[in-house]
Amino acid sequence: MNDDPLALLPELFMLGGAVLGLLTGMFLPRHRQPIVAWICGLALTGGLAAGAFAAARPGGTAFESYVLDPLTHVTRATVMLATLLVVVLASGWARGRRRETEAYVLLLLSALGAVILAGTGDLLVFVAAYLLASIPAYALTGFAKDAPGTEAALKYYLMGAFLGVPMLAGVTLLYGLTGSTTYAALGERLAGVPGAAVACALVALLAGVLFKIGGVPAHFWVPDVAEGAPAAVAAFVTTVPKVGAFVALFRMAGEFFAASAADWRLLLALIATATMTLGNLAAFFQDNVRRLLAYSTISQAGYLLLPVVAAGRGDLAAPALLFYLGAYAVTNVGAFAVVVATGRDSLGGYTGLARRSPGLAASLAVCLFGFIGTPPTAVFVGKLLAFAAAWDAGQAWLAVVAAANTVASVFYYLRWIVPVFRPGDPGNPGNPGNLERPGDPEGSGDPGRPHRAAGPGDPGRPGGSAAGGVSRGAAWVAHVAAAASVLLGVASGLVLARGW
Amino acid sequence: MLSAVIFLPLAAAAGVLLLPRLGGRAATRVWIAAAAADLLLVAVMWVRYEGGIGYETRMRWIPSVGAGYHVGVDGMSLPLIAMTALLFLVCAIYSLRETPRARAYAALFLSLQTVCLGLFAALDLLLFFVFFDLSIVGMYFVIAGWGHGDRLRSALKFFLYTFLGSLALLLGFIGLYLGSDPRTFDMVDLTHAPPFGDAPGTAGLVLLAVGVGLAVKTPTVPFHTWLPPAHTDAPAAGSAVLAGVLLKMGTYGFARIAMPMLPGAWQRHAWVFVVAGVAGVLYGALVALAQNDLKRLIAYTSVNHMGYVVLALGAAGLVAGDARARELAVSGAVTQMVSHGLVTGALFLLTGVLWDRARSYGLGGFGGIAATAPIFTGLTAVAAFASLGLPGLSGFIAEFQIFAGVIGIGTPGAVVAGALSVTGVLITAALLLRMLHRAYLGRPGELTPRVTDVRPEELAAVAPLLLLSLIIGIAPRWLLDMIEPASAAVVSLVGR
């Protein structure tokens, strides 16, 4: 038995950072509040270092409910790195706001919840972590106190509460059936329990998990939150809690779903199919890039379910899930960072971005091609591993469905990429592209698509910088994320070699 | 050395993009210099090549899934690499004339060159796939950024269609990986110990996935519908690279991956490929005959020419027949890949000249060009004759070997297939002569006065391609000496 508090050092760093940040923020004048961002950043960096140190030591279980294994280690690293990027992303938006401190602290607390979701081996801790990951996120969504934010927060909260109740019922049912809430004990005892009761309990439990990962049919909050919340917060809630919830689901699937008689693999495979298909179809004609990204995260959640379906079969599933999660996190944060940096929400607003800020356009292209799964970006390796894991687990049809969905997804990602590289001034919606440019003998009329009015993002909305301008910190995050996506893909061998 | 050849253009692309204040013409000059240096390195490689897998580099990349950075050349890939390097160089020379956004254009083509060279050199399935996929992205930007007409639509169709193929290919590769023991993506290892020896059903499905993926790229009838719009709306150099290099990725994949790694399945389903090949030959030729748009016409002759290659490779799987004949067919297929790259590249660059002058590809608007542009007409005539397989030019060497090989296999089906595809040559001859008749001879058309003769850089771009085609046509031994051992190896591998 291991009751060493130091085993939880990375989590303690996050908690300590949040508490210290809150206390410091209470005593700081408003113009000194950015210090809290530094405190949170340092806490995350410390947590990363502690996590790296912990990963090198032998694993085991701490406090009988917290598992120290590669799943936890990688989740810690992914969540903390993604949160660090989001803190940088949020600092531009939060600066000078009345509750600047609270924004950083809530981010850190929600991230802590995501880590614990993934690390725990006990359903009761899982429920607590679910709440810890959710409640700060509700508050962050409505942080700007504007109409879209409030609506999104309400929707998010109601969905979370509504789906949290069946989850609690599922936990209760499982406890009633087996007399325990730890995954390990459930794994031993579920085999001897009536199948119908187990199936009910698992479905009820899945409701809450699906809410966190944004899977069909619990996905309705994703587009509204992505559109209504401040963009930096949208980047956070579509990335970090998902990472934790996916690892939690994978852990549950491997530890006690597999022991039950219920055909959970088929259920999850069907959910995966529905999630990726619906996400893709809904993304097709979105003109708001945030909603487009939201539906894209839903479809990515569908692909991410592939290794979960394969949990416990073959040795590809765990590396596939973890690598894909890391790849997804950097890519998604990178894409949202571009949205924050440009401050534009409509697809038309991206016309000619390559001319105005080539670096940002390149980062966006890398992230979007990354989502498609173009090599050598990280998501390509993730998809490859996920497809292979599903096939290896005897679900080749699911890999075929996912491949077909990937082709469909190309369409809407290209809808965003094309205007970026089209010359034209977004200030004059009538002008771009259709006029003959000087020095262009090829004649560049493109009757392919009508041009949408290309105003700068919604003016009254926080989260965007001044129209036409580019926020420095956000642009930096976008570049880092895009570079990380390519590096992670090219150096995937090094990453994967550790632990497997 | 091989890695230097592959990544030199990419380094040059980075240089072109990062050097501040590099003008458009200077960027094109850097591009020409890099492409020329690369071709020189390839020539050195050719001279010092000693058989087997040459210039091999094998490094670990993703060891946990058995994928590595493994490159090398043999008698099948080296001719294609040389053809690729030459074609990119002439595209660079051709682009010396005014090109909009020349820096980005040069960087894009240089990166595309790295991708194409890397694909032909790859000896690892994952590496092959990386380059295969990136070629789609690169060509998408070429068409969408520098094309004309309905370019966005064509580019999107090209991307979606070929990406569908590439994902089918990826599934096939995953299948090969999961079927191998120990699991690996390495082509050499997979060729040594082909997977699914005892599971013919699974092998058939994997071949289906790989086959569909490569057939879309080739393109084989009925997966060819992306090709005409993509060619028509691409810029001339883009069309030349698309037809000359990218299409070969499909047929090269058949010979490099599908045949040696799934020999049993290939033998069992060889007839599918023979039929698809014959269908491509006849359908491509007949549809080309009906075209009034010059570029679409040449695009359909590509379908026809790739049909010969698929036919020959399919026939190589008919193990009941004579082994020597099958080797001849595969040699012909590889020669055809090289020859088609040179000749069709030249034809597309020449149509680019027409578009440059008259902004039209319509055969109806032209006539009597020979009077206003004699050199241009001469070049087009040589290219057209090479394309229809006139003796003395490279097309004849290739097609003769294919027909002799396929018919020489001796089974009744192979003889019928060979005989049917010979009629394809007749139709091609008819349609190319019709093209020459309508556009270049006879009365002047309304657009003819606009057609001035070729400029020096255009001549410098097209002439080397046709000259090489002539050399191969007259003295093919140096090329065949390179190809024949490789095709013998493929035939013995597929006969297992």
Interface residues (C-beta under 8 A of the other chain):
Chain A: L316 P319 F369 I372 T374 P375 P376 F380 V381 L384 L385 F387 A388 W391 D392 A396 A399 V400 A403 A404 T406 V407 V410 F411 L414 V418 F421 R437 G439 D440 P441 E442 G443 S444 D446 P447 G448 R449 S492 G493 L496 A497 W500
Chain B: R60 W61 I62 P63 S64 V65 A67 E98 P100 L126 F129 V130 D133 L134 V137 F141 A144 G145 W146 G147 H148 D150 R151 L152 R153 L156 F159 L160 F163 L164 L167 A168 L170 L171 I174 G175 Y177 L178 P235 D356 R359
